[in-house]
Amino acid sequence: MDESAFHAKFDLTGRTAIVTGGTRGIGLAIAEGLIALGANVVVASRKADACAATAERLSRLGGAALGVPTHLGDVPAVNALVEETVKRFGGIDIIINNAANPLAQTLGEITTEAWEKSFAVNLQGPVFLVQAALPHLRASSHAAVLNVVSAGAFIYSPMVSMYSAAKTAMVSFTRSMAAEFAHVGIRVNALAPGSVDTDMVRKNPPEFIKVMESSALMQRIARPDEMVAPAMLLVSDAGSYITGQTLIVDGGMVAR
């Protein structure tokens, strides 16, 4: 393989990607990575001002971007996200299911309201987004879905059992989607980050953050941009023979 052929594997020029939770943290880093490789990017989050600011930021990086305020727990809103994307860019090639709700409640004290809110965003939203986008993914010659899960799907996660359970379910859905969609050329994989320096992590007390650092073999938490290259592998032609897999990028947390 020569240099030009190698670089072409990562070229996303002309492809359109939706990134949920795309206005900050891992989602924003991935959105910027997609722009750098030439993709059109639609970012979705609940806050309209954050969506608008992120779309402007991505446009300044030289790409075509759109922000669509979307509550992932609202199925009609998820359907509207797909419609707005297709209206602007004509199709969908990549779905990045990154939005998450880390509601924390101890077992024995979980409320039905918290349960519904957690699973609506962490499980229902991603599944129904793929379902809504499916006709457009089928029409793409480079279709890829990336479900951002968590290393917490594979280890004990105190306080955030609902979050981890939903992420574990998304690992299962990833395998099922990969199996059901392979015949129409849609690849589906998952990315499982460990602790990453995001707003979600920074809200924890300092002593909790120290535990997160020490739980990884590499003795630190990750930067959001360290999730970008693994994500680009899985959604670009560089990962053309990878489907149904979960790539754990956690500094050695699960291994430990």
TORKOL-4160 file (C-alpha; in steps of 0.2 Angstrom, whole numbers, padded with zeros to 4 digits, m for minus):
256
<pt num="1" X="0000" Y="0000" Z="0000"/>
<pt num="2" X="0007" Y="0017" Z="m0005"/>
<pt num="3" X="0005" Y="0033" Z="0005"/>
<pt num="4" X="m0009" Y="0040" Z="m0005"/>
<pt num="5" X="m0019" Y="0024" Z="m0003"/>
<pt num="6" X="m0016" Y="0023" Z="0015"/>
<pt num="7" X="m0022" Y="0041" Z="0018"/>
<pt num="8" X="m0037" Y="0038" Z="0007"/>
<pt num="9" X="m0043" Y="0024" Z="0020"/>
<pt num="10" X="m0046" Y="0038" Z="0033"/>
<pt num="11" X="m0054" Y="0051" Z="0020"/>
<pt num="12" X="m0072" Y="0055" Z="0025"/>
<pt num="13" X="m0074" Y="0069" Z="0012"/>
<pt num="14" X="m0092" Y="0070" Z="0007"/>
<pt num="15" X="m0099" Y="0059" Z="0020"/>
<pt num="16" X="m0111" Y="0065" Z="0033"/>
<pt num="17" X="m0110" Y="0061" Z="0052"/>
<pt num="18" X="m0122" Y="0064" Z="0066"/>
<pt num="19" X="m0114" Y="0065" Z="0083"/>
<pt num="20" X="m0125" Y="0065" Z="0098"/>
<pt num="21" X="m0118" Y="0074" Z="0114"/>
<pt num="22" X="m0107" Y="0083" Z="0101"/>
<pt num="23" X="m0105" Y="0100" Z="0110"/>
<pt num="24" X="m0092" Y="0095" Z="0123"/>
<pt num="25" X="m0081" Y="0082" Z="0129"/>
<pt num="26" X="m0078" Y="0066" Z="0119"/>
<pt num="27" X="m0092" Y="0070" Z="0107"/>
<pt num="28" X="m0085" Y="0087" Z="0103"/>
<pt num="29" X="m0067" Y="0080" Z="0100"/>
<pt num="30" X="m0074" Y="0066" Z="0089"/>
<pt num="31" X="m0084" Y="0080" Z="0079"/>
<pt num="32" X="m0068" Y="0089" Z="0076"/>
<pt num="33" X="m0059" Y="0074" Z="0071"/>
<pt num="34" X="m0073" Y="0070" Z="0058"/>
<pt num="35" X="m0072" Y="0088" Z="0051"/>
<pt num="36" X="m0053" Y="0086" Z="0050"/>
<pt num="37" X="m0056" Y="0071" Z="0039"/>
<pt num="38" X="m0068" Y="0080" Z="0028"/>
<pt num="39" X="m0085" Y="0075" Z="0034"/>
<pt num="40" X="m0101" Y="0085" Z="0036"/>
<pt num="41" X="m0105" Y="0085" Z="0054"/>
<pt num="42" X="m0122" Y="0087" Z="0063"/>
<pt num="43" X="m0120" Y="0089" Z="0082"/>
<pt num="44" X="m0135" Y="0086" Z="0093"/>
<pt num="45" X="m0137" Y="0090" Z="0112"/>
<pt num="46" X="m0151" Y="0097" Z="0122"/>
<pt num="47" X="m0145" Y="0115" Z="0123"/>
<pt num="48" X="m0149" Y="0126" Z="0107"/>
<pt num="49" X="m0135" Y="0139" Z="0111"/>
<pt num="50" X="m0122" Y="0125" Z="0113"/>
<pt num="51" X="m0127" Y="0117" Z="0097"/>
<pt num="52" X="m0126" Y="0134" Z="0087"/>
<pt num="53" X="m0109" Y="0138" Z="0095"/>
<pt num="54" X="m0102" Y="0121" Z="0091"/>
<pt num="55" X="m0108" Y="0122" Z="0073"/>
<pt num="56" X="m0100" Y="0138" Z="0071"/>
<pt num="57" X="m0084" Y="0132" Z="0079"/>
<pt num="58" X="m0083" Y="0117" Z="0067"/>
<pt num="59" X="m0087" Y="0128" Z="0052"/>
<pt num="60" X="m0072" Y="0139" Z="0057"/>
<pt num="61" X="m0061" Y="0123" Z="0056"/>
<pt num="62" X="m0066" Y="0123" Z="0038"/>
<pt num="63" X="m0080" Y="0110" Z="0038"/>
<pt num="64" X="m0099" Y="0110" Z="0035"/>
<pt num="65" X="m0108" Y="0108" Z="0051"/>
<pt num="66" X="m0125" Y="0109" Z="0058"/>
<pt num="67" X="m0132" Y="0110" Z="0076"/>
<pt num="68" X="m0149" Y="0102" Z="0080"/>
<pt num="69" X="m0155" Y="0104" Z="0098"/>
<pt num="70" X="m0161" Y="0086" Z="0102"/>
<pt num="71" X="m0167" Y="0077" Z="0118"/>
<pt num="72" X="m0161" Y="0059" Z="0115"/>
<pt num="73" X="m0174" Y="0053" Z="0127"/>
<pt num="74" X="m0188" Y="0060" Z="0115"/>
<pt num="75" X="m0191" Y="0048" Z="0100"/>
<pt num="76" X="m0200" Y="0061" Z="0090"/>
<pt num="77" X="m0185" Y="0073" Z="0093"/>
<pt num="78" X="m0173" Y="0059" Z="0087"/>
<pt num="79" X="m0183" Y="0057" Z="0071"/>
<pt num="80" X="m0183" Y="0076" Z="0068"/>
<pt num="81" X="m0164" Y="0075" Z="0070"/>
<pt num="82" X="m0163" Y="0063" Z="0056"/>
<pt num="83" X="m0175" Y="0073" Z="0045"/>
<pt num="84" X="m0165" Y="0089" Z="0048"/>
<pt num="85" X="m0149" Y="0081" Z="0044"/>
<pt num="86" X="m0155" Y="0074" Z="0027"/>
<pt num="87" X="m0163" Y="0090" Z="0023"/>
<pt num="88" X="m0147" Y="0099" Z="0025"/>
<pt num="89" X="m0134" Y="0086" Z="0018"/>
<pt num="90" X="m0145" Y="0074" Z="0008"/>
<pt num="91" X="m0141" Y="0058" Z="0017"/>
<pt num="92" X="m0132" Y="0050" Z="0032"/>
<pt num="93" X="m0116" Y="0039" Z="0032"/>
<pt num="94" X="m0111" Y="0039" Z="0050"/>
<pt num="95" X="m0120" Y="0039" Z="0067"/>
<pt num="96" X="m0110" Y="0042" Z="0083"/>
<pt num="97" X="m0121" Y="0038" Z="0098"/>
<pt num="98" X="m0111" Y="0047" Z="0111"/>
<pt num="99" X="m0124" Y="0057" Z="0122"/>
<pt num="100" X="m0126" Y="0050" Z="0139"/>
<pt num="101" X="m0134" Y="0053" Z="0156"/>
<pt num="102" X="m0124" Y="0048" Z="0171"/>
<pt num="103" X="m0138" Y="0048" Z="0184"/>
<pt num="104" X="m0131" Y="0041" Z="0200"/>
<pt num="105" X="m0142" Y="0032" Z="0213"/>
<pt num="106" X="m0138" Y="0018" Z="0224"/>
<pt num="107" X="m0146" Y="0001" Z="0222"/>
<pt num="108" X="m0160" Y="0000" Z="0234"/>
<pt num="109" X="m0165" Y="0018" Z="0231"/>
<pt num="110" X="m0167" Y="0019" Z="0213"/>
<pt num="111" X="m0183" Y="0029" Z="0208"/>
<pt num="112" X="m0194" Y="0025" Z="0193"/>
<pt num="113" X="m0192" Y="0043" Z="0187"/>
<pt num="114" X="m0173" Y="0041" Z="0187"/>
<pt num="115" X="m0174" Y="0024" Z="0179"/>
<pt num="116" X="m0184" Y="0030" Z="0165"/>
<pt num="117" X="m0173" Y="0046" Z="0162"/>
<pt num="118" X="m0157" Y="0035" Z="0162"/>
<pt num="119" X="m0163" Y="0022" Z="0150"/>
<pt num="120" X="m0172" Y="0034" Z="0139"/>
<pt num="121" X="m0156" Y="0043" Z="0135"/>
<pt num="122" X="m0143" Y="0030" Z="0137"/>
<pt num="123" X="m0152" Y="0015" Z="0128"/>
<pt num="124" X="m0168" Y="0020" Z="0120"/>
<pt num="125" X="m0161" Y="0036" Z="0111"/>
<pt num="126" X="m0146" Y="0027" Z="0103"/>
<pt num="127" X="m0157" Y="0012" Z="0097"/>
<pt num="128" X="m0171" Y="0023" Z="0090"/>
<pt num="129" X="m0158" Y="0035" Z="0081"/>
<pt num="130" X="m0151" Y="0020" Z="0072"/>
<pt num="131" X="m0168" Y="0014" Z="0067"/>
<pt num="132" X="m0173" Y="0031" Z="0061"/>
<pt num="133" X="m0157" Y="0033" Z="0051"/>
<pt num="134" X="m0158" Y="0015" Z="0044"/>
<pt num="135" X="m0165" Y="0019" Z="0027"/>
<pt num="136" X="m0151" Y="0032" Z="0024"/>
<pt num="137" X="m0137" Y="0021" Z="0031"/>
<pt num="138" X="m0143" Y="0007" Z="0019"/>
<pt num="139" X="m0142" Y="0020" Z="0004"/>
<pt num="140" X="m0124" Y="0024" Z="0009"/>
<pt num="141" X="m0109" Y="0014" Z="0002"/>
<pt num="142" X="m0099" Y="0018" Z="0018"/>
<pt num="143" X="m0111" Y="0016" Z="0032"/>
<pt num="144" X="m0104" Y="0015" Z="0050"/>
<pt num="145" X="m0112" Y="0016" Z="0067"/>
<pt num="146" X="m0102" Y="0019" Z="0082"/>
<pt num="147" X="m0110" Y="0017" Z="0099"/>
<pt num="148" X="m0099" Y="0025" Z="0113"/>
<pt num="149" X="m0102" Y="0014" Z="0128"/>
<pt num="150" X="m0090" Y="0013" Z="0143"/>
<pt num="151" X="m0077" Y="0003" Z="0152"/>
<pt num="152" X="m0090" Y="0003" Z="0166"/>
<pt num="153" X="m0100" Y="m0010" Z="0155"/>
<pt num="154" X="m0086" Y="m0023" Z="0160"/>
<pt num="155" X="m0082" Y="m0019" Z="0178"/>
<pt num="156" X="m0091" Y="m0015" Z="0194"/>
<pt num="157" X="m0097" Y="0003" Z="0194"/>
<pt num="158" X="m0103" Y="0010" Z="0211"/>
<pt num="159" X="m0117" Y="0022" Z="0211"/>
<pt num="160" X="m0120" Y="0022" Z="0192"/>
<pt num="161" X="m0127" Y="0005" Z="0190"/>
<pt num="162" X="m0141" Y="0011" Z="0178"/>
<pt num="163" X="m0128" Y="0020" Z="0167"/>
<pt num="164" X="m0117" Y="0005" Z="0166"/>
<pt num="165" X="m0131" Y="m0007" Z="0163"/>
<pt num="166" X="m0137" Y="0003" Z="0149"/>
<pt num="167" X="m0120" Y="0004" Z="0141"/>
<pt num="168" X="m0119" Y="m0015" Z="0143"/>
<pt num="169" X="m0135" Y="m0017" Z="0134"/>
<pt num="170" X="m0128" Y="m0006" Z="0120"/>
<pt num="171" X="m0113" Y="m0018" Z="0119"/>
<pt num="172" X="m0126" Y="m0031" Z="0115"/>
<pt num="173" X="m0136" Y="m0020" Z="0103"/>
<pt num="174" X="m0119" Y="m0017" Z="0094"/>
<pt num="175" X="m0117" Y="m0035" Z="0091"/>
<pt num="176" X="m0135" Y="m0038" Z="0086"/>
<pt num="177" X="m0135" Y="m0023" Z="0074"/>
<pt num="178" X="m0119" Y="m0028" Z="0066"/>
<pt num="179" X="m0126" Y="m0046" Z="0063"/>
<pt num="180" X="m0143" Y="m0039" Z="0056"/>
<pt num="181" X="m0135" Y="m0025" Z="0045"/>
<pt num="182" X="m0120" Y="m0033" Z="0038"/>
<pt num="183" X="m0129" Y="m0039" Z="0023"/>
<pt num="184" X="m0133" Y="m0022" Z="0018"/>
<pt num="185" X="m0116" Y="m0015" Z="0021"/>
<pt num="186" X="m0118" Y="m0006" Z="0037"/>
<pt num="187" X="m0104" Y="m0009" Z="0050"/>
<pt num="188" X="m0108" Y="m0007" Z="0069"/>
<pt num="189" X="m0095" Y="m0006" Z="0082"/>
<pt num="190" X="m0093" Y="0001" Z="0100"/>
<pt num="191" X="m0080" Y="0012" Z="0108"/>
<pt num="192" X="m0078" Y="0009" Z="0127"/>
<pt num="193" X="m0068" Y="0024" Z="0135"/>
<pt num="194" X="m0062" Y="0023" Z="0153"/>
<pt num="195" X="m0061" Y="0039" Z="0163"/>
<pt num="196" X="m0059" Y="0054" Z="0152"/>
<pt num="197" X="m0056" Y="0072" Z="0157"/>
<pt num="198" X="m0074" Y="0078" Z="0153"/>
<pt num="199" X="m0087" Y="0088" Z="0163"/>
<pt num="200" X="m0095" Y="0072" Z="0168"/>
<pt num="201" X="m0078" Y="0067" Z="0177"/>
<pt num="202" X="m0074" Y="0084" Z="0184"/>
<pt num="203" X="m0090" Y="0085" Z="0193"/>
<pt num="204" X="m0083" Y="0071" Z="0205"/>
<pt num="205" X="m0075" Y="0075" Z="0221"/>
<pt num="206" X="m0055" Y="0076" Z="0220"/>
<pt num="207" X="m0053" Y="0060" Z="0229"/>
<pt num="208" X="m0065" Y="0051" Z="0217"/>
<pt num="209" X="m0054" Y="0057" Z="0202"/>
<pt num="210" X="m0038" Y="0051" Z="0211"/>
<pt num="211" X="m0047" Y="0033" Z="0212"/>
<pt num="212" X="m0051" Y="0034" Z="0193"/>
<pt num="213" X="m0033" Y="0039" Z="0189"/>
<pt num="214" X="m0026" Y="0025" Z="0200"/>
<pt num="215" X="m0038" Y="0012" Z="0193"/>
<pt num="216" X="m0030" Y="0012" Z="0176"/>
<pt num="217" X="m0013" Y="0003" Z="0173"/>
<pt num="218" X="m0007" Y="0020" Z="0165"/>
<pt num="219" X="m0011" Y="0029" Z="0181"/>
<pt num="220" X="m0020" Y="0043" Z="0173"/>
<pt num="221" X="m0037" Y="0048" Z="0165"/>
<pt num="222" X="m0037" Y="0051" Z="0146"/>
<pt num="223" X="m0039" Y="0067" Z="0137"/>
<pt num="224" X="m0055" Y="0068" Z="0125"/>
<pt num="225" X="m0044" Y="0069" Z="0110"/>
<pt num="226" X="m0037" Y="0052" Z="0114"/>
<pt num="227" X="m0053" Y="0045" Z="0109"/>
<pt num="228" X="m0053" Y="0052" Z="0092"/>
<pt num="229" X="m0041" Y="0041" Z="0082"/>
<pt num="230" X="m0049" Y="0025" Z="0089"/>
<pt num="231" X="m0066" Y="0032" Z="0083"/>
<pt num="232" X="m0060" Y="0037" Z="0066"/>
<pt num="233" X="m0053" Y="0019" Z="0064"/>
<pt num="234" X="m0070" Y="0012" Z="0067"/>
<pt num="235" X="m0080" Y="0024" Z="0056"/>
<pt num="236" X="m0068" Y="0026" Z="0041"/>
<pt num="237" X="m0063" Y="0014" Z="0028"/>
<pt num="238" X="m0048" Y="0010" Z="0038"/>
<pt num="239" X="m0059" Y="m0001" Z="0048"/>
<pt num="240" X="m0068" Y="m0009" Z="0033"/>
<pt num="241" X="m0067" Y="m0027" Z="0040"/>
<pt num="242" X="m0071" Y="m0023" Z="0058"/>
<pt num="243" X="m0089" Y="m0025" Z="0064"/>
<pt num="244" X="m0098" Y="m0031" Z="0079"/>
<pt num="245" X="m0083" Y="m0026" Z="0090"/>
<pt num="246" X="m0081" Y="m0016" Z="0106"/>
<pt num="247" X="m0064" Y="m0007" Z="0107"/>
<pt num="248" X="m0059" Y="m0003" Z="0125"/>
<pt num="249" X="m0049" Y="0012" Z="0126"/>
<pt num="250" X="m0046" Y="0014" Z="0145"/>
<pt num="251" X="m0028" Y="0015" Z="0149"/>
<pt num="252" X="m0029" Y="m0003" Z="0156"/>
<pt num="253" X="m0043" Y="m0001" Z="0168"/>
<pt num="254" X="m0053" Y="m0017" Z="0163"/>
<pt num="255" X="m0037" Y="m0027" Z="0161"/>
<pt num="256" X="m0032" Y="m0022" Z="0179"/>
